Amino acid sequence: MIIHHGDADGIAAAGLLLLAQDVDGLKSKDEELAELKYATVGYINRFLKKILNKPPEPLYILDINADDSERFVYQLKKLAHKGFEISLIDHHPFAYDQDLLSYNIKVIRDTEMSAAELVYKTYISAIPSKDREKASFLLLLGALGDKKITPFVDKIMKEMRQETIFDVHAVLMAGKFDSSFLRSLFYDRDKNGIGFTKKIYEKAVDKRFFLEKVKKFVIKHHVWIKSLNARIVNIYSPYIGLAAGYLIDQECDFAIAIGDGKPPLRIIVKDYLKRIFSLGLSKDFRIWERQKNVRISFRTKKPVNDLVKEIAKQFDGTGGGHKYACGANIPKETLDAFIRKILKDFAKL
């Protein structure tokens, strides 16, 4: 089983692993495509707990570091003890690798490159020559998506045709990182490259209009704390990564996107109909308002990952990620105190 992070780097890493032949425990490409799983840093622990009841099998975890690291390690140990053969291929900073290795969990980690590049370098010799072009496409997709252009990736990119690089950017803009995208890349692109490109660009154009709406909202509604050169916005939870990315580009040192904002009207209507047809109509139909925790995304010009992780623990939450881009999951009732503490300690960095 392959579990990957649901972003460009995660799906690219999964695709590269699928291109490799005779990888321990993996089924055929088509079988693995049908069973490909994705998870977020907040969902991975629940996912691992769920598969604990399944028969042991080889398990590849790509580009995922849980926001609750201790629980993540505990779940992996339980799976290994049951007989799962686990390979963890990741590029996030992590303090528990030696502990995992003691349980015969294979760890491949390098924080200086994308997960896609890690998989590429580990398995390229097992990828047939006929699939090397697709491998380069996926490598560039993961590296550009994660903004980790190493000299190795740069060299491969310079050897690519311009239309191929164009397609990579279109995929990133379309934001469709699932098994259907990989299947299209593996098969449709060979049959008819124009058909593959047409589908991508239709999605990319739609996504471009959507991103402009999000950006307009972020620029209009954020708050600037001049003394810290920090910018904060409250926005619908799924958009926090985009929002924090837009804010850090506004000449600030610290960007915070808090996921407690009201969702778009189409989400509200969908939520309302779901309550009617599944649980019955009630006054409390706003599902997003019943969430106990709030997700927060940070972008910064200073290393802030350790700070976020430590303060999140103090407020009964979890947090972590990259040095300059990380997130947290905090109980609603402690949110205001958490933000004040983060800002106070950030000023000391």
C-alpha positions as CSV (number, residue, x, y, z in Angstrom):
1,M,0.0,0.0,0.0
2,I,1.2,3.5,-0.8
3,I,0.0,6.5,1.3
4,H,1.1,9.9,0.0
5,H,0.5,13.5,1.0
6,G,-2.3,15.0,-1.1
7,D,-0.2,17.7,-2.8
8,A,2.0,17.9,-5.9
9,D,5.1,16.6,-4.1
10,G,3.2,13.7,-2.5
11,I,1.5,12.6,-5.7
12,A,4.7,13.0,-7.7
13,A,6.6,10.8,-5.2
14,A,3.8,8.2,-5.4
15,G,3.9,8.3,-9.2
16,L,7.7,7.7,-9.3
17,L,7.3,4.8,-7.0
18,L,4.7,3.3,-9.3
19,L,7.0,3.6,-12.3
20,A,9.7,1.6,-10.6
21,Q,9.6,-2.1,-11.2
22,D,10.1,-5.0,-8.7
23,V,9.8,-2.7,-5.6
24,D,9.4,-4.9,-2.5
25,G,5.8,-5.7,-1.9
26,L,4.2,-3.5,-4.5
27,K,1.6,-4.9,-6.9
28,S,1.3,-4.1,-10.6
29,K,1.0,-0.4,-11.5
30,D,-2.7,-0.7,-12.3
31,E,-3.5,-2.4,-9.0
32,E,-1.6,0.1,-7.0
33,L,-3.2,3.0,-8.8
34,A,-6.6,1.6,-7.9
35,E,-5.6,1.4,-4.2
36,L,-3.5,4.6,-3.9
37,K,-4.3,6.5,-0.7
38,Y,-3.7,10.1,0.3
39,A,-3.6,11.7,3.7
40,T,-3.0,15.0,5.3
41,V,-0.8,15.7,8.3
42,G,-3.9,15.9,10.5
43,Y,-5.6,12.7,9.1
44,I,-2.6,10.3,8.9
45,N,-2.8,9.1,12.5
46,R,-6.5,8.2,12.1
47,F,-5.7,6.5,8.8
48,L,-2.9,4.4,10.3
49,K,-5.2,3.3,13.2
50,K,-7.8,2.2,10.7
51,I,-5.5,-0.1,8.7
52,L,-4.2,-1.7,11.9
53,N,-7.1,-4.1,11.6
54,K,-6.1,-5.2,8.1
55,P,-3.7,-8.1,7.3
56,P,0.0,-7.0,7.3
57,E,1.4,-5.8,4.0
58,P,4.3,-3.6,2.8
59,L,3.5,0.0,3.5
60,Y,5.1,3.0,1.8
61,I,4.5,6.4,3.4
62,L,5.5,9.3,1.2
63,D,5.9,13.0,2.1
64,I,3.9,12.9,5.3
65,N,4.9,14.0,8.8
66,A,1.9,14.0,11.2
67,D,1.1,17.1,13.2
68,D,1.1,14.9,16.3
69,S,4.5,13.3,15.9
70,E,4.5,11.2,19.1
71,R,1.2,9.6,18.1
72,F,2.6,9.0,14.6
73,V,5.6,7.1,16.0
74,Y,3.3,5.1,18.2
75,Q,1.0,4.1,15.4
76,L,4.0,3.1,13.1
77,K,5.5,1.0,15.9
78,K,2.2,-0.8,16.4
79,L,1.9,-1.5,12.7
80,A,5.5,-2.8,12.5
81,H,4.9,-5.0,15.5
82,K,1.9,-6.5,13.8
83,G,4.1,-7.4,10.7
84,F,3.7,-4.4,8.3
85,E,6.9,-3.7,6.4
86,I,7.1,0.0,6.5
87,S,9.2,2.4,4.4
88,L,9.0,6.1,5.3
89,I,10.3,8.5,2.6
90,D,10.0,12.1,3.7
91,H,11.8,15.4,3.8
92,H,10.2,17.1,6.8
93,P,12.4,17.7,9.9
94,F,11.7,14.8,12.3
95,A,13.3,13.9,15.7
96,Y,12.3,10.2,16.0
97,D,14.0,8.4,13.1
98,Q,16.3,6.4,15.4
99,D,13.3,5.2,17.3
100,L,11.6,4.1,14.1
101,L,14.8,2.4,12.9
102,S,14.9,0.3,16.1
103,Y,11.6,-1.2,15.0
104,N,13.0,-2.1,11.5
105,I,11.1,0.7,9.9
106,K,13.0,1.9,6.8
107,V,13.5,5.7,6.8
108,I,14.8,7.7,3.9
109,R,14.9,11.3,4.7
110,D,16.6,14.5,3.4
111,T,15.3,17.9,4.4
112,E,17.2,19.6,1.5
113,M,15.1,18.2,-1.3
114,S,11.6,17.4,-2.2
115,A,10.1,14.0,-1.5
116,A,9.8,13.4,-5.3
117,E,13.5,13.9,-5.7
118,L,14.2,11.5,-2.8
119,V,12.0,8.8,-4.5
120,Y,13.6,9.5,-7.9
121,K,17.1,9.1,-6.6
122,T,16.3,6.0,-4.6
123,Y,14.4,4.1,-7.4
124,I,15.5,5.6,-10.7
125,S,17.6,2.5,-11.5
126,A,14.3,0.4,-11.3
127,I,12.4,2.7,-13.7
128,P,12.4,1.4,-17.3
129,S,14.0,3.6,-19.9
130,K,10.7,4.0,-21.7
131,D,9.3,5.7,-18.5
132,R,12.2,8.0,-17.8
133,E,10.5,11.0,-19.5
134,K,7.5,10.5,-17.2
135,A,9.8,10.2,-14.2
136,S,11.4,13.5,-15.1
137,F,8.0,15.1,-15.4
138,L,7.0,13.9,-12.0
139,L,10.3,14.9,-10.5
140,L,9.9,18.5,-11.7
141,L,6.2,18.5,-10.6
142,G,7.2,17.6,-7.0
143,A,10.2,19.9,-6.8
144,L,8.4,22.9,-8.3
145,G,5.3,22.2,-6.2
146,D,7.4,22.1,-3.0
147,K,9.7,25.0,-4.2
148,K,12.8,22.9,-3.8
149,I,14.8,23.3,-7.0
150,T,18.2,21.7,-6.2
151,P,21.1,21.7,-8.7
152,F,20.1,18.2,-9.7
153,V,16.5,19.2,-10.5
154,D,17.7,22.3,-12.3
155,K,19.9,20.3,-14.6
156,I,17.0,17.9,-15.5
157,M,14.7,20.9,-16.1
158,K,17.2,22.6,-18.5
159,E,17.2,19.4,-20.6
160,M,13.4,19.4,-20.9
161,R,11.4,20.6,-23.8
162,Q,9.5,23.9,-23.1
163,E,6.1,22.4,-23.7
164,T,6.8,19.7,-21.1
165,I,7.7,22.4,-18.5
166,F,4.6,24.2,-19.6
167,D,2.5,21.2,-18.8
168,V,4.1,20.8,-15.4
169,H,3.1,24.3,-14.5
170,A,-0.4,23.7,-15.8
171,V,-0.7,20.6,-13.5
172,L,0.4,22.7,-10.5
173,M,-2.1,25.4,-11.3
174,A,-4.9,22.8,-11.9
175,G,-4.2,21.3,-8.5
176,K,-5.6,17.9,-9.3
177,F,-3.2,15.6,-7.4
178,D,-4.9,12.2,-7.4
179,S,-4.8,8.7,-8.9
180,S,-6.9,9.9,-11.9
181,F,-4.2,12.4,-12.8
182,L,-1.5,9.7,-12.6
183,R,-3.5,7.4,-14.8
184,S,-3.9,10.2,-17.3
185,L,-0.2,10.9,-17.2
186,F,0.8,7.2,-17.6
187,Y,-1.6,6.4,-20.4
188,D,-3.4,9.3,-22.0
189,R,-0.2,11.2,-22.5
190,D,1.2,8.4,-24.6
191,K,-1.9,8.1,-26.7
192,N,-2.5,11.7,-27.3
193,G,-0.5,14.4,-25.6
194,I,-3.0,17.1,-26.8
195,G,-5.9,15.4,-25.0
196,F,-3.8,15.2,-21.8
197,T,-2.9,18.8,-22.0
198,K,-6.4,20.0,-22.9
199,K,-7.9,18.4,-19.7
200,I,-5.1,19.9,-17.6
201,Y,-5.5,23.4,-19.0
202,E,-9.3,23.4,-18.6
203,K,-8.9,22.7,-14.9
204,A,-6.0,25.2,-14.6
205,V,-8.0,28.1,-16.0
206,D,-10.9,27.3,-13.5
207,K,-8.4,27.2,-10.7
208,R,-6.8,30.5,-11.8
209,F,-10.1,32.3,-11.4
210,F,-10.6,30.7,-8.0
211,L,-7.1,31.7,-6.7
212,E,-7.7,35.3,-7.7
213,K,-10.9,35.3,-5.6
214,V,-9.0,33.9,-2.6
215,K,-6.1,36.4,-3.1
216,K,-8.5,39.3,-3.3
217,F,-10.2,38.3,-0.1
218,V,-6.9,37.9,1.7
219,I,-5.5,41.2,0.7
220,K,-8.7,43.0,1.6
221,H,-9.4,41.4,5.0
222,H,-6.0,40.7,6.6
223,V,-4.7,42.7,9.5
224,W,-1.1,44.1,9.6
225,I,0.7,44.3,12.9
226,K,3.2,46.9,12.1
227,S,5.4,46.5,15.2
228,L,6.1,42.8,14.3
229,N,5.7,43.2,10.5
230,A,3.2,40.4,10.8
231,R,0.0,39.9,8.8
232,I,-3.0,37.8,9.9
233,V,-6.2,36.7,8.2
234,N,-9.2,34.6,9.2
235,I,-10.3,32.5,6.3
236,Y,-12.1,29.2,5.5
237,S,-9.9,26.3,6.7
238,P,-9.1,24.6,3.3
239,Y,-7.7,27.9,2.0
240,I,-5.2,28.6,4.9
241,G,-2.1,27.5,3.0
242,L,-3.0,29.7,0.0
243,A,-3.7,32.6,2.3
244,A,-0.5,32.4,4.2
245,G,1.4,32.1,1.0
246,Y,-0.2,35.3,-0.3
247,L,0.5,37.2,2.9
248,I,4.2,36.3,3.1
249,D,4.6,37.9,-0.3
250,Q,3.3,41.2,1.1
251,E,6.7,42.3,2.4
252,C,6.1,40.9,5.9
253,D,8.2,38.7,8.2
254,F,5.4,36.5,9.6
255,A,2.2,35.4,8.0
256,I,-0.6,33.7,9.8
257,A,-3.8,32.3,8.3
258,I,-6.4,31.1,10.8
259,G,-8.9,28.6,9.5
260,D,-12.0,29.8,11.4
261,G,-13.5,31.9,8.7
262,K,-16.9,31.4,7.1
263,P,-17.0,29.1,4.0
264,P,-18.2,30.2,0.6
265,L,-21.9,30.1,-0.1
266,R,-21.8,27.0,-2.2
267,I,-20.2,25.1,0.8
268,I,-22.9,26.5,3.2
269,V,-25.7,25.3,0.8
270,K,-24.0,21.8,0.4
271,D,-23.7,21.6,4.2
272,Y,-27.3,22.5,4.7
273,L,-28.5,19.9,2.2
274,K,-26.4,17.3,3.8
275,R,-28.0,17.9,7.2
276,I,-31.5,17.7,5.6
277,F,-31.0,14.4,3.7
278,S,-28.7,12.6,6.2
279,L,-29.3,13.7,9.7
280,G,-32.5,15.7,9.6
281,L,-33.0,19.5,9.6
282,S,-32.0,21.2,12.8
283,K,-30.9,24.7,14.0
284,D,-27.3,23.5,14.3
285,F,-26.7,22.7,10.6
286,R,-23.5,24.6,10.2
287,I,-21.0,21.7,10.3
288,W,-18.0,24.0,10.1
289,E,-19.1,25.9,13.2
290,R,-19.2,22.7,15.3
291,Q,-15.5,21.9,14.7
292,K,-13.7,21.7,18.1
293,N,-10.3,22.6,16.7
294,V,-8.9,25.3,14.4
295,R,-6.2,24.8,11.8
296,I,-3.6,27.5,11.3
297,S,-1.0,28.0,8.6
298,F,2.3,29.9,9.1
299,R,4.8,31.3,6.6
300,T,7.8,33.2,7.9
301,K,11.2,34.7,7.0
302,K,12.7,33.1,10.2
303,P,12.8,29.4,11.3
304,V,9.5,29.0,13.2
305,N,8.7,25.3,13.1
306,D,10.1,24.4,16.5
307,L,8.5,27.4,18.1
308,V,5.0,26.5,16.7
309,K,5.4,22.9,17.7
310,E,6.4,23.7,21.3
311,I,3.7,26.4,21.9
312,A,1.0,24.2,20.3
313,K,1.7,21.5,22.9
314,Q,1.3,24.1,25.7
315,F,-2.2,24.8,24.4
316,D,-3.3,21.1,24.0
317,G,-2.8,21.3,20.3
318,T,-0.3,19.9,17.7
319,G,1.9,21.6,15.2
320,G,4.9,21.3,12.9
321,G,6.1,21.2,9.3
322,H,9.0,22.9,7.6
323,K,11.3,25.6,9.0
324,Y,9.6,28.5,7.2
325,A,6.2,26.9,6.5
326,C,4.3,25.0,9.1
327,G,0.9,24.5,10.6
328,A,-0.9,23.9,13.9
329,N,-4.2,22.4,15.1
330,I,-5.5,24.2,18.2
331,P,-8.6,23.8,20.3
332,K,-11.0,26.7,19.6
333,E,-11.2,27.9,23.2
334,T,-7.4,28.4,23.4
335,L,-7.0,30.0,19.9
336,D,-6.7,33.6,21.0
337,A,-4.2,32.9,23.8
338,F,-2.2,30.7,21.4
339,I,-2.0,33.4,18.7
340,R,-0.9,36.0,21.4
341,K,1.8,33.7,22.7
342,I,3.0,32.9,19.1
343,L,3.3,36.6,18.3
344,K,5.1,37.4,21.6
345,D,7.6,34.7,21.2
346,F,8.1,35.4,17.5
347,A,9.2,38.9,18.4
348,K,12.1,37.4,20.4
349,L,13.5,35.3,17.5
